[in-house]
């Protein structure tokens, strides 16, 4: 199964495959989004993390914010690969 982003009940739920996105990178990316969201990270099954992002403001577009998170995560992983 691949990573997945969906909006549920006014929050974003993201499943992240840790075989592709290491947990340290997920946590680093979550820290960057902490000003805009309350973030809960839980260990899931089969090498997945489940993230729930609840917006701190009603002005945040949930339909795009989850994908923006994934773009930042990919960039963070790519930067680490260059080291």
Steps between C-alpha positions, in 0.01 A plus 500: 500500500623850422477817704157663507349841578133558579278756671270367773286696743681834457847348538758340275597136538827396336638146483875504443701196394817499711679279247511811277471781755704441820330584828760768583410684178128475579560653842720777354231586246229494767704751701491738201118478490454538875414870477195421285382160628470291811670179391465149635735227377427134569682185400286296264524154352735377230757781514246782494458810715160662538499878531197707591529873429233717660513862381547780750312737266188467287681679218724202414403313184488139606464372143856609417681517836550124527669488162714799597609302806601209276695737270695634799559145623635393161729803492628421850578140402669617179716748696611221734596279205734772374707495822 
